[in-house]
Amino acid sequence: MSADDGVDGPALIIDPGSTTVVEPGWQARLQSEGSLVLTRTEPLERNQAAGVSGHRHVDPVRLETYNNLFMAIAEEMGVVLQSTASSVNIKERLDFSCALFDAQGALIANAPHIPVHLGSMGDSIARVIETRGGARDGRGFRRGDAYMLNDPYRGGTHLPDITVIVPVFYGEASHLPDAFVAARGHHAMPPESRTIVEEGVMIDDFLLVDEGAFREDAVRTLLASADYPARNPDRNLSDLRAQLAACTRGAELLHSAARDSGGETVAAYMGHVLANAEESVRRLLDRLEDGQFAYPMDNGAVVKVTIRIDREARSAVIDFTGTSDQRPDNFNAPRSITRAAALYVLRTLIDDAIPMNDGCLRPVDLIVARRWWRAMSRPARPSPMRCSPQRAALRPAKGR
């Protein structure tokens, strides 16, 4: 080659000291001082990420970056919670979960904590949006607020699991939350409760922090207000502050991401993460078969589930019809736990490294018998536990 000669790829340029590979779409040009300069001559064609083919500007590499960013934020929230909590339940037993949600309350990403916490927390966020969105409560969402909830009929699991929810505003111009972060922690558990009243204090969307002011007196009054009040309010308050610290850290990291990339970009990639998870489940359903399974419990109850696959629609129905009625003990599950179990099982069947999020359930219809809801509406509602639907759902999801 002479100076200023160009060679289009594909090509090999061999000289006494090196061999240079010129790929297709590139050109090598020899400079006067003897160096080779490689220049791209054809635009780079990128593959589309699964589920986002309709979005021309979704970079699969960037999507993977945001997948890991969102999961890393949730994991760091968990580290903060464990480090700052004082109870054995949270600090040593690690009975807690942290997650991120979009502005509509859809689960975006989570750390690998307690599966039935993560899949059900979205219902808790939806409850807060339902009661406070549009200022329906008279004040709406405000910066510096935090809310807590443990009602099993509003997205909780059982009363000992208290969820702290913090709205995230990316900029001063935001009038509505751009996202939510939440931390759920196990506070205590009476082992022999037979009604929800005996399990403790039921909390439905309580204002925990009012524009930065922690409402300690109001919380103490709440914890002492039930027929079976909290036994150690000081410990409860300590762990609630730890959950707040975790949520504050999650909000800070989301703020940082929005500042670096723009709030619209972060919100857009939350949507892309959901779409990617949805397509991953649809691909899974393409290779699954119909199935059903009944799991007899030691107490005589039976959890029954049927899986029906619609290949044309690339969707599925998970039907729990035939499961035993509500039990007169604390071995029951609300719909939020049933939903969480289904989400967890679907995610375990996907090989791709994606966050467990609500996109996984978009192709799935979940059927829970109506009589369960009639039973739950009684004044002495049952204490929900979280293992029965998870055991039953694990096997039939594989089409066996």
N, C-alpha and C positions, 0 to 999 in steps of 0.2 A: 504494500500500500504506500502511496505517496501522500505527502501532506495535503490535508483537506479532502482526501478521498473518503467516501461514505459507503458503508456496506449495510444493506437491509437484512434483518433477520428473517428466517432462521439461518444462522451462520456460526462457524467457529473461526476465530482469529488466533493463529498460533505464532508466537515469536520465541526467541531463545529463552526468555525468562518467565513466560506465562501463557496460559490459554484462556481466551475470553469467549464465553458463550453469549451470542446475540439471539435473544428470544424473538419469536414472531411479534410484530407490532413495534419493534425497536430498531433503531439505526445506530451504528457505530461510526464515528468520524474521527480520523487521525488528525491530531493537532500538530503544529509546526515543531513543538518541543518534544514530540514523541508520545504524548498521552492520548488515550482513547476516551472520547466523550460519548456516552450512550444517551440517546434521546428517544422518548416514546413518540411514535408516529401514528398510532391508532388508539382511539379511546378505550379505556379499560371497561370491560363488560363484567359486571358483578352479578352473581347469583342472587335471586330474591330469597329472603327468609320465608320460612313456612308460614302461611296464613296472612301474609302482608303483600301479596302480589299486586293488589290494587293500589298500593302506595309506592309511587315511583322513587321516592327519596328515602326509602328505608334501606339502610346499609346493614347487611347481616353481621358484619364485624361490629358495627356500632350497637346493633341490637344485643349481641352477646355481651358487649361492654355494659349496657344498661341492665341486662339480666343480673350480672354479677354485682353491679353497683347497688341495685335495690336489695339483693340478698345480703350484701356486706353491711348495709345500713342496719338491717334488721338484726344481724349477728352482733354488731357493735352495741345496739340497744340492749341485747341480752347480756353482754359482758357488763355493761353499766348496772343493769338490774341485779345481777348476781353479786356484784362487788359492793353495792350499797345497801342491799337488803339485810335484815337482821334475823329473820326467822329461819328455822331449820327447813321448813317447807320450800322456801325459795332459794336460800343460799346454799343448802347442802343437797336437798332432794331434787333441786332444779325443776320444781313444778311451776313453770311459768312459760310464757310465750310472748314473742314480740313480732309485729308485722306492720307493713305499709299498705295503705289503701288509697285509691284515687278519689276524686272529688265526689263521685257517686257512691262511694263506700265499697267498691269492688276490691277484693283482696288482690294485691299486686305481687307481693313477695313476702317471704317469711324466713326466719332462721329455722334450723332443724330442731325445733322444740317439741311441744306436745301436739300431735296431729289434730285431735278433736278440738283443741283450743283454736287452732289456726283456721280450720274450715268453718267454724261457727262464729268467729268474731265479726265477720262481715255483717251478720244480722244485727249485732250490737251497734255497729256504725250506722246501719240503715235505720235503727230505732232512734238514734240521736238526730239524724237528718230529718226523720219523720216529725219529731216533736219540735225541733228548733229551726229547721230550714224555713226560709221566708219569714223569719221572726214570728213563727206561730206561737212561741212561748212568751212573746212580748219583748224579747231582747235579741234573739238570734245568736249567731256565732260571733264571737269577739276575739281579738288577739289577746293571748295570755290566758284564755279559758282552758279548763280541763273538766271532763265529765267522768263519772264512774257509774257502772252498771253491773249487776249480777243476776238479773231476772232471767230464769231459764226459758221463759216464754217470750223473751225479747232478745234472743241471741246468746244467752248465757248457757252454761253447762250445768252447774249446780251452785248453790249459794256461796260456798267457800271460794269459788273462783270469781274474783272481782276484776273487772276490766276498766282500765284507765284510758281515756280517749282524748287526744289533743288535736285540734284543727291546725292545719299548716297554711299560712298565707305567704306566697312567694314574694309579693311586693306590696308597697304601701297603697298602690292603686286597687289591690284586690279587696272586694267587698264580701266575697264568699270564699270559703276554704278551697284551696287548690288541691289539697290532699289531706289525709289523716294518718296519724300514727297511733298505735295502741299497744298496751302491755297488759297481759292478763296474768294474775298471780294467785296461787292457792294460799288462803289465809288460815283456815282451820277446818276441821270436819268432825261433826258428831257422828259416830259410827252406827247408831241404831235409830235414826230418825225415820218415821213412817209417813210423815206429811211434810209439806214444804214449810209449814209454820214451825215445826220442830227443828228445822235445819238452821234457822237463824234469821238474820235481817235481810229482807228482800229490797233491793235497790234498783230503781228504774230511772235512768238518766238524771242522776243527781249532779248538781253543779259543785264540783270539787274545788276548782280554782276559779275565782272571779276576776278576770283581767289581771292576773298575776298575784292575786291575794289568796293564799291558802286558807280555806274556811274551816279551821280546826274545830272551833266551837260547834259549828253546825254539824260537822262529821261526828263529833262525840255524841251529840244529841241523837243523831240518826242511829248510831251503833247501839245506843241504849234504849231505843224506842220499841223494839219488838218484844213479843212474848218470851222469846229466848234470845236475850241480848248478847252482844259480843262479850267474851270472857276476858279478853286482854286488849282493850282499845289502844293502849300505848304501842303495843306490837303492831296492831293493824295500821295505825297512823305511820309508824316507821316504814313499813313495807309500802304503803301508799306513796310516801315520799320517794321511795326508791323507784317505784313504777313511774312517777312523774319525772324523775331524773332520766330514766331510760327514754321516755317519750320526748323530753327536751333535747336529748342527744340526737334522736332520730330526726326531729324537726330541724335542728341545726345542720345536719348533713344534707337534708333535702334542700334547705335554703342555699347551701353551698353549691349543690348541683345546679339549681336554678340560676344562681348568680353566674356560674361558669358557662353554662350552655343555653340559658334562657328558660323561663318557666314554660313557655309553649312547647319547647323541645322536650323537656322532661315529661310534661303531660302527654305529648304525642307518643313518646316511647313507652309510657305506661299502657297506652292503648295497643301499641304494637306487641308488647309483652303478652297481653291478654290474647290477642289474635294469634300469636305464635303458639301459645298453649292450646288454644281451641283447635287449631289445625293438627297439632301433635296428637290430641285425643281422637280426632276424626280418623287420622291414619291408623291409630291403634284399633279403632272400632272396625276398620276394614278387614282386619284379620281375626276378630273375635267371633265366637258363635253364641247362640242363645244358650241360656243355662238357668238352673234353679237350684236352690239349696235350702235346707231347713236345719237349724241348729237348736237342739233341745238343751235347755238350761237345767241346772241342778234343782231349781225350785219348781220345776214342772212347766215353765213357760217355754214357748218355741218362738224363735226369730226366723221368719221365712222371707226369702227374697227371690225374685225372678228377674232375669235379665233378658230383654228383647232387643235385638239389633235390627235396625232399618238400614240396609245397605244402600238403598237408593238415596235416602236423605243423609246418610253417613251420621246417624244419630242412634241413641239408645234410650230405653226406658228401664229404670231400676225401680221395681215395684215391690213394696214390702207388705202388700195385701196378704192376709193369712197369718200375720204375726199375732201372737197372743195379746189380749187386752192389757191395759194398765194393771200393774201388780200392787197389792196393798203393802208395799215396802219401799225401800229406797233404791231399787234396781230397775229404774225406768229411764227413758231417754226422750227428750224433746226433739222436735224436728231439726233443730240446728245441729244436734249431735249426729243425727242420721245423715244429714247433708255432709257434715264434716267427714264421716266415715267413708261415704261414697267418693268424695274428693280425694281423700288419702289413698284409697285403693287404686283409683285411676292413675294418680301420679306415680305410684310404685310400679305400674306396668309400662311406663314410658322410659325408654333408655336415654333420651336426650337430657342434657343437663339444663333443665328449665326450672324456674321457680314454681312451687306449688301455688297456683292462683285460681281466681274464679273463672278464667278462660277455660279451664279444664272441664267445667260443668256446663258450658254453653251448649254442647251437643246432647245433653242428658236431661231427660225429664224424670223427676223423682216423685214417686207416688207413695204417700203415707195415708193409711186408712183414716177416714173421717171420724170414726168412733174414738180414735186416740185424742182428737181435738176436743170432742165432747167431754171425755173423761178429764182432760187437763183443765177444763173451765170450771170444775167444781171448786167451792171455796177451800176445801182441804186438798190442795193439789199435791201430787207426789213429788218426792225429791228425785230429780233425774240423775242417773249415773251414766257412765260413758263407755262401758265396755261391750254391752250386748250387740248393738248394731255393727260395731266395728268387726267383731269376730265373724258375724254372719256374712258381711259383705265381702270378706277377703277371698273366699273361694269361688262363688258364682261369677264374680267379675272376670274370671279366667275362662268362662264358658264351659265349665265342667259341672 
